[in-house]
Structure formats: structure tokens, C-alpha cells
């Protein structure tokens, strides 16, 4: 199952990069004088973490039109954070905007947390800029109220079986769309990726920069590709990690759901190989049976509000990072042993304020980004998924709600441009959250771009995340020196963990 990448090939390729790679302009970019309407920075909210001294984080707000076709109308205030480059002016390469994903993820504190993991050369060269995209965090957060009962505890089973359950499932989607229309109101069409990309360009202009350096992870890759489509000549060095494919959101959700089924089978086999540690069964079929007993038990008799929906959310989160697999397996064993769910419960409550904003913004952005599926297609795809696996994971199928959305965009979000400079794409070979085929598809829309693949890896989030020297070194050389690899790069990952 694991691709075998010969060591000689990897070493030869990476050593050859300095000799044969293309170079983006590597001349240090001096800070441009700020424009008249500069973004002014000051103290940050107490909730933001502080970087290790002497670095410090500063925050500001930038006013942007809700609807850019009516610049004199309602405005939003975009929350922005900055940590200046730690190196001298001679090493400076400009600004590096960062986005953690979503859609719906808050990025204000991400400037601090992600910067701490970046290679030192990158920290010395770039002012790292975080921001909350419109509709998230402190940037006019979206509010969809009860979202059709999404935050009920326990929630309804997210995998409908039978006609009555299917009708109830669609009714939940309809009520969610109604709640978002009531809560988000006139902003519904404008909390979109296209508008967020325009906000990024407003941040660029306010900082007095000619070009943007950008690091986007997961949904951040989709946002970066949207920026490249609109402003290809303002793209500096762009790293897109754990790439979302250039598809309609509903189609992407289907691709992800199928990948999660494959990943769960890998998890079952992995837990079986460590049967002495977890006691769930000696082969994948036995572990799957144990898993099914847990889910069926929680569906029939939720434990303190923890039922099938809550269980599926836990599994969805765990499958995306292999370091969470042992915790999931321990949680299955604990429930089967004594009926408790402590190890399966999330650290943060699902109905907390941050989670409510995330879930509202996620669906609002997805439904603003392109055409919606029909309700009949949604149900047909669920039936197809159940034929693929009787117990699919549908937690990530957020774009299903677009079938009932009150705003119907006429076009999909444009992604990529042949006019943009070469972009560096990074993907884990077995990432179930953003499957690698998405990176390959987006690469075709960004001519001259290179794909860095981390083989023997099963997790979401790669650059400055997995601790892989091959990946991190390639990305750092691209960001700091402008080194575009001569060909796609193949790196060897850690394989599955030993619990």
C-alpha cells in the first residue's frame, strides 16, 4: 500500500535542485513606504498567544466594503496580526500572509503559532501576517443561530437510513439554510472566498507591499488559488499545503468522504496489528466489528449527550492525524469495557462560541462559492456512499446544505492562473482530509508549479507540521531563495505510528 520511493532517487533529486532549479527573483525586497490609508498596528487581544521574545505580535483592523460594487455601503473590519521578520533588512523578502484552513478558521493567532514552527530562515525573512477572514473570528463573525439543531446534544444520526430518516435529514438541511439566512442576512452573498481574496489584496495594499507571499493550509490552499486567479501579478512566493482540489465544494466533500472510508480501513488494520495494546481484535474485520458495536450502542443509548453524531465527529477529527489514532482506539476500548465516553469526547465543547462561528462561516462560504447540488442528488449520493460502505462518514458533507441555500451564486470561484508565477504545492500521499488528487488537479491550473509529495504519510498538514526535513527544506529554499524545483519532489514520510 505504501509507495516505495528509492533513496537514491530522493537524494539525487534533492541534491540536484540547487544546480537545475529555476529561480524566482531573489533580490531582497525593501519595505515600501506605507500608503495614506495604512494599516495601523497596536496591542493585541489578551486571547492571542505571545511569541518568544524578542519577537512580538501586534494587531490592527482594516475596513473593507461588504460589497465592493457599492464601496460607499456597509463595511467590515478585518482583524489583522503581524510579527515582523527577525533578520536584518538585507534579508527581508516581504510579507507572508498565513491562513490555517476551514473555511471558517480564524487566522489571527495563527501568525504566532504557525510562525513558531517555520524554519528559522523563513522567520528571519518575512513579516508573518495573520488575519481573520470575513465571517470568522473577530472579523464580523457569521451567526447562523441553532443551525437546524446542529448543536443539539445528542444530535440526530448524521447517516440517514430509510425514507423517514432521509426526509428528516433533508428537513435539517432546510432549517439550517433558513437559520443562516436569518442570521447572516444581507451578508450571505459576500462571505465568500472571492471576497476574502480581495480582502487579502486590501491588506497587501495597506501594508505598502507590491506582492504577497502566502502560506495557505487546507482551505487556505483554495483561498491562495483564488487570489492567484484574481491578482496573478501580485503573487510573490506562494506555498499551498494539503491542497483542496479545484472542484465545486459539494464534489470535494464527496471525494473527502470516500477518502475517509479508505483511511478508516487503514486505521482498523493498524489497531489490529497492535491488538495487545488496544484489545479490539486481531484483524481489521474484528476491529471494525468492535467499532460498529460502539457506534450502534451510542446511537441507541447516548451517554450524557454523546451519541452517533458526536461519535462521528470524533472519528472524523481523529482520522486526519495519525497521532490521534491511539486516542481513538483507547476510546473505543474504554466504551466497550465500561460504557464511558471520556476518551472520545473533544477537549473543547462543540457548542462553544468559536465552534458556532466556525460552522456558520464554513457553510456560508461554501454555499457562496458556487452552484449547489439538488436535494435529490444529495440523497442519491448518500445511497451510493452506503453501497460503498454501510457505515460511511458524512461529517464533512457541509455543502449538502447548499441545496436549500437562500443565495444562489451564478458562478464557481475562479482558481489559479497561467499568469501567476510558479507556486509550490505540498501534499501528504494518504491525507484523507484533502486527498492528493486535489493537488494534482490544481497543479494543472498553475503552470510551472511543483508538487512536493510526502510519501508513507497519512496525516493532514505537512509543511512546518510533520517535521520532515525534505519538505521543510524545499519550502524554505523556495520562500527565501526563490528556488523552484526542477521537477516535482518526492519525500519519504514516517509511516504509521507505533503506539
PERA-V844398 format. One record per residue. RES is the residue in one small letter. OMEGA is omega in degrees with one decimal (* if undefined). BURIAL is b if it has 16 or more other C-alpha atoms within 10 Angstrom, else e. D_CENTER is the distance of its C-alpha to the mean C-alpha in Angstrom with 2 decimals. Layout:
res/omega/burial/d_center
RES/OMEGA/BURIAL/D_CENTER
RES/OMEGA/BURIAL/D_CENTER
This chain:
res/omega/burial/d_center
x/-177.9/e/25.42
x/175.5/e/24.25
x/178.9/e/24.69
x/178.9/e/27.48
x/-176.5/e/27.08
x/-177.9/e/30.50
x/-178.4/e/30.69
x/-179.7/e/33.12
x/-179.1/e/30.85
x/-176.6/b/27.93
x/-179.0/e/30.30
x/-179.0/e/32.14
x/-176.0/b/29.18
x/178.4/b/27.71
x/-177.6/e/31.19
x/-174.5/e/31.87
x/-175.5/b/29.01
x/-177.4/e/31.09
x/-171.0/e/33.95
x/-176.8/e/32.43
x/172.0/e/29.13
x/179.3/b/29.01
x/167.1/b/28.70
x/178.4/b/27.00
x/-173.8/e/29.21
x/178.9/e/29.32
x/178.5/e/31.71
x/-177.9/e/30.59
x/178.8/b/29.54
x/177.6/e/31.54
x/179.2/e/30.25
x/177.3/e/31.39
x/-177.2/e/33.50
x/177.1/e/31.63
x/-176.9/e/32.36
x/-179.1/e/34.41
x/-175.8/e/31.48
x/173.1/e/29.64
x/-175.5/b/26.82
x/-175.9/e/28.68
x/176.4/e/27.24
x/-177.4/e/28.63
x/178.6/e/27.88
x/173.5/b/24.51
x/-179.7/e/24.14
x/-177.7/e/25.28
x/-179.8/e/21.95
x/175.0/b/20.39
x/178.6/e/20.95
x/176.0/e/23.45
x/177.2/e/23.05
x/178.0/e/25.95
x/10.1/e/29.01
x/179.3/e/30.14
x/175.5/e/26.72
x/179.7/e/26.05
x/177.4/b/23.39
x/-172.3/b/24.59
x/176.7/b/23.30
x/178.4/b/24.29
x/-179.2/b/23.74
x/179.2/b/23.93
x/178.7/b/25.46
x/178.3/b/24.21
x/171.9/b/25.60
x/179.7/b/23.93
x/-174.9/b/25.42
x/173.1/e/26.22
x/175.4/e/29.02
x/-174.7/e/30.71
x/178.0/e/30.21
x/-178.5/e/33.00
x/-176.8/e/31.35
x/179.0/e/28.86
x/171.6/b/26.58
x/175.0/b/23.41
x/-177.6/b/23.05
x/179.5/b/19.80
x/-174.2/b/19.42
x/175.4/b/19.12
x/-178.3/b/19.54
x/166.9/b/21.03
x/-175.0/b/22.23
x/176.6/b/24.77
x/-176.9/b/25.21
x/-178.8/b/27.40
x/178.6/b/29.53
x/-178.0/e/32.51
x/-179.0/e/32.45
x/-179.7/e/33.48
x/-171.0/b/30.16
x/178.0/b/27.96
x/179.1/b/25.60
x/-178.6/b/24.34
x/176.2/b/21.14
x/174.2/b/17.60
x/-179.1/b/15.12
x/176.7/b/11.81
x/-173.0/b/8.54
x/179.0/b/6.07
x/-176.2/b/3.20
x/-1.5/b/4.57
x/-178.4/b/6.92
x/-177.3/b/9.03
x/175.5/b/7.84
x/-175.7/b/11.01
x/-174.5/b/11.38
x/-179.7/b/15.12
x/-178.7/b/15.45
x/176.1/b/12.62
x/-179.6/b/15.32
x/-172.9/b/17.43
x/-179.8/e/15.39
x/-179.8/b/13.61
x/-178.5/b/16.94
x/-178.0/e/18.80
x/-177.8/e/17.17
x/174.4/b/17.67
x/-175.7/b/20.89
x/179.9/e/23.87
x/179.9/b/24.72
x/179.1/b/21.55
x/-179.9/b/22.22
x/-170.4/b/25.77
x/-171.6/b/24.96
x/160.7/b/22.37
x/-179.6/b/22.14
x/-174.7/b/18.58
x/172.8/b/17.51
x/176.0/b/14.99
x/172.1/b/14.89
x/176.6/b/13.96
x/179.5/b/13.20
x/-178.6/b/15.95
x/-178.1/b/15.84
x/171.5/b/13.88
x/-178.6/b/15.43
x/-179.0/b/18.73
x/-179.8/b/18.37
x/-173.7/b/20.24
x/178.1/b/18.06
x/179.8/b/18.05
x/178.9/b/20.40
x/177.4/b/20.85
x/-175.7/b/23.37
x/178.5/b/23.78
x/175.4/b/21.43
x/-179.3/b/24.01
x/-177.9/b/24.30
x/-174.9/b/20.67
x/173.9/b/21.53
x/-177.9/e/24.87
x/1.9/b/25.63
x/176.4/b/26.12
x/177.0/b/24.19
x/178.3/b/25.56
x/-176.3/b/24.80
x/178.8/b/21.67
x/-176.0/b/23.39
x/178.3/b/26.49
x/-178.5/e/29.62
x/-173.6/e/32.63
x/-178.2/e/33.58
x/178.8/e/33.73
x/178.1/e/30.30
x/178.0/b/28.87
x/177.8/e/30.60
x/178.1/e/29.29
x/179.3/b/25.70
x/177.8/b/26.13
x/176.4/e/27.87
x/177.2/b/24.93
x/-179.1/b/22.71
x/-180.0/b/25.54
x/176.7/b/25.93
x/178.6/b/22.25
x/178.0/b/22.56
x/-179.6/b/25.82
x/179.3/b/24.49
x/177.3/b/21.76
x/179.5/b/24.50
x/-175.3/e/26.73
x/-176.1/b/24.36
x/174.1/b/22.51
x/-172.4/e/25.73
x/-179.9/e/26.27
x/-172.9/b/22.81
x/-179.3/b/21.35
x/-168.0/b/21.46
x/172.5/b/20.24
x/-172.1/b/16.90
x/177.3/b/15.31
x/179.3/b/13.17
x/-179.8/b/16.60
x/176.8/b/17.93
x/176.1/b/15.09
x/176.7/b/15.73
x/174.2/b/19.34
x/176.0/b/18.73
x/-179.9/b/17.30
x/174.6/b/20.58
x/175.8/b/22.53
x/177.4/b/21.17
x/-177.8/b/22.22
x/-178.8/b/25.62
x/177.4/b/26.11
x/178.8/b/25.58
x/-178.1/b/28.14
x/177.6/b/26.10
x/-178.3/b/26.83
x/178.9/b/23.50
x/160.6/b/19.93
x/-172.6/b/18.36
x/171.7/b/14.56
x/179.5/b/11.79
x/-179.2/b/8.30
x/177.2/b/5.45
x/176.4/b/3.03
x/176.6/b/4.02
x/176.5/b/6.09
x/176.9/b/7.83
x/177.9/b/8.89
x/177.9/b/10.09
x/178.6/b/11.87
x/176.7/b/13.46
x/176.6/b/14.63
x/179.8/b/16.17
x/178.8/b/17.86
x/-176.8/b/19.28
x/-172.7/b/20.85
x/-172.6/b/21.84
x/-176.9/b/22.23
x/176.1/e/25.03
x/176.3/b/23.21
x/173.2/b/20.54
x/176.5/b/21.46
x/-170.5/b/19.53
x/176.1/b/15.95
x/178.8/b/13.64
x/-171.0/b/10.59
x/-179.7/b/8.97
x/-161.0/b/7.50
x/169.9/b/8.32
x/-178.8/b/7.93
x/-177.3/b/11.67
x/-177.6/b/13.93
x/168.2/b/14.92
x/-174.9/b/15.50
x/-179.7/b/12.82
x/177.8/b/15.34
x/176.6/b/16.02
x/179.9/b/12.46
x/177.2/b/12.52
x/177.9/b/15.80
x/-179.9/b/14.76
x/-178.7/b/12.15
x/177.2/b/14.95
x/178.5/b/17.41
x/178.9/b/15.42
x/175.7/b/15.15
x/177.7/b/18.91
x/-178.5/e/19.51
x/179.2/b/17.57
x/175.9/b/19.50
x/176.0/e/22.68
x/177.6/b/21.91
x/179.1/b/21.46
x/-179.5/b/24.79
x/179.4/b/26.56
x/179.2/b/25.27
x/178.8/b/26.51
x/177.9/b/29.78
x/178.7/b/30.31
x/-176.5/b/30.23
x/179.5/e/32.46
x/-179.7/e/34.61
x/-171.3/e/31.75
x/177.6/b/30.21
x/-178.2/b/33.14
x/-178.8/b/31.20
x/-174.3/b/33.12
x/174.4/b/34.24
x/-175.2/b/32.38
x/-179.7/b/29.21
x/179.7/e/31.15
x/178.1/b/32.49
x/177.7/b/29.13
x/178.8/b/27.80
x/177.2/e/30.92
x/177.5/b/30.33
x/-178.6/b/26.77
x/177.5/e/28.25
x/178.4/e/30.96
x/-176.5/b/28.50
x/-179.7/b/26.58
x/178.2/e/29.89
x/-179.5/b/31.40
x/177.3/b/28.71
x/-179.1/b/28.77
x/-175.1/e/32.55
x/178.0/e/32.86
x/-179.0/b/29.87
x/179.1/b/30.31
x/176.8/e/30.24
x/-179.3/e/27.75
x/-177.3/b/25.56
x/-174.6/b/25.79
x/-178.7/b/24.14
x/-179.7/b/21.18
x/177.6/b/20.50
x/-179.3/b/21.03
x/177.0/b/18.59
x/177.5/b/15.80
x/-180.0/b/16.84
x/179.0/b/16.90
x/-178.9/b/13.49
x/-174.7/b/12.06
x/-174.9/b/14.64
x/-177.4/b/14.31
x/-179.6/b/10.94
x/-174.7/b/12.76
x/177.6/b/16.43
x/177.2/b/17.59
x/-174.5/e/17.20
x/-179.9/b/19.41
x/178.0/b/22.66
x/177.4/e/21.88
x/179.9/b/21.22
x/176.7/b/24.42
x/179.1/b/26.34
x/175.9/b/25.32
x/-179.2/b/26.63
x/-178.4/b/29.80
x/179.7/b/30.36
x/-179.4/b/30.23
x/-178.1/b/32.57
x/-174.0/e/34.88
x/174.5/e/35.31
x/179.1/e/33.25
x/-173.3/b/31.06
x/-176.6/b/27.29
x/-177.9/e/26.70
x/-178.9/b/24.56
x/-174.4/b/22.34
x/178.6/b/21.64
x/179.2/e/18.58
x/-179.9/e/19.46
x/-179.2/e/18.53
x/-178.1/e/19.99
x/-177.7/b/17.92
x/175.9/e/20.22
x/-175.2/e/19.87
x/-178.2/e/19.50
x/179.5/b/15.98
x/179.0/b/14.80
x/177.8/b/16.96
x/-179.3/b/15.55
x/-176.1/b/11.90
x/178.7/b/13.15
x/-179.4/b/15.44
x/-179.5/b/13.19
x/-177.0/b/10.65
x/179.9/b/13.73
x/179.4/b/15.53
x/-178.6/b/13.13
x/-176.8/b/12.74
x/175.5/b/16.52
x/-171.3/b/17.32
x/-179.4/b/15.71
x/-178.3/b/18.26
x/-175.1/b/20.91
x/170.8/b/20.72
x/171.0/b/21.93
x/178.3/e/25.30
x/179.2/b/25.89
x/177.1/e/28.06
x/179.2/e/25.37
x/-178.4/b/23.00
x/178.0/b/25.81
x/179.7/e/26.81
x/175.8/e/23.38
x/177.3/b/23.43
x/177.6/b/26.90
x/179.3/e/25.85
x/179.0/b/23.07
x/174.2/b/25.76
x/176.3/e/28.05
x/178.2/e/25.52
x/-177.1/e/25.21
x/-178.1/e/27.14
x/-178.8/e/24.45
x/173.4/b/21.06
x/-177.7/b/17.79
x/-175.9/b/16.94
x/-176.9/b/14.67
x/-177.5/b/11.66
x/-175.2/b/14.20
x/-175.4/b/13.54
x/174.3/b/14.85
x/-178.1/b/18.18
x/-179.2/b/19.18
x/177.5/b/19.40
x/-178.0/b/22.65
x/-173.3/b/24.29
x/-176.2/b/22.58
x/175.2/b/25.18
x/-178.5/b/23.89
x/179.4/b/23.90
x/-177.2/e/22.53
x/-173.4/e/24.76
x/172.3/e/22.41
x/177.4/b/18.95
x/175.0/b/16.85
x/-178.2/b/18.37
x/175.3/b/16.21
x/178.6/b/17.73
x/175.4/b/21.36
x/179.1/e/24.20
x/-179.3/e/25.30
x/175.2/b/22.34
x/179.4/b/23.06
x/-179.4/b/21.66
x/177.1/b/17.96
x/177.3/b/16.68
x/-178.2/b/14.06
x/-178.6/b/13.01
x/169.9/b/12.29
x/-172.3/b/13.37
x/-176.1/b/16.14
x/176.9/b/15.46
x/-179.8/b/11.74
x/-176.6/b/11.83
x/173.4/b/8.22
x/-175.8/b/8.03
x/-171.2/b/11.81
x/179.5/b/13.61
x/175.8/e/15.56
x/178.2/b/12.84
x/-180.0/b/13.26
x/-180.0/b/16.97
x/179.3/e/17.05
x/179.3/b/15.34
x/-179.6/b/17.68
x/177.8/e/20.57
x/-179.1/b/19.71
x/-175.3/b/19.75
x/-179.6/b/23.21
x/-179.3/b/23.96
x/-178.4/b/20.43
x/178.1/b/20.03
x/174.0/b/17.75
x/-178.1/b/17.60
x/174.4/b/17.31
x/-179.8/b/17.31
x/-179.8/b/19.72
x/179.8/b/20.72
x/-172.2/b/17.24
x/-172.8/b/15.37
x/-179.3/b/12.27
x/-177.4/b/8.54
x/-169.9/b/8.26
x/-174.5/b/11.61
x/-179.0/b/13.08
x/-179.2/b/14.70
x/-177.0/e/13.26
x/-179.2/b/15.37
x/-177.9/e/18.53
x/-175.8/b/19.47
x/179.6/e/22.14
x/179.4/b/22.05
x/-174.6/b/18.42
x/179.6/b/18.72
x/178.6/b/22.15
x/-179.2/b/21.30
x/179.4/b/18.50
x/178.7/b/20.85
x/177.6/b/23.70
x/-175.9/b/21.82
x/-173.0/b/20.72
x/-174.5/b/24.10
x/-175.7/b/26.63
x/-177.5/b/25.17
x/174.5/b/25.65
x/-178.6/b/24.22
x/-179.1/b/24.81
x/179.2/b/27.64
x/175.1/b/25.75
x/-174.2/e/22.56
x/179.5/b/22.20
x/-179.6/b/22.25
x/-178.9/b/21.59
x/-178.2/b/22.56
x/-171.5/b/20.36
x/-173.6/e/21.64
x/-179.8/e/21.94
x/-174.7/b/21.82
x/170.4/e/22.67
x/-176.5/e/26.13
x/*/e/26.20
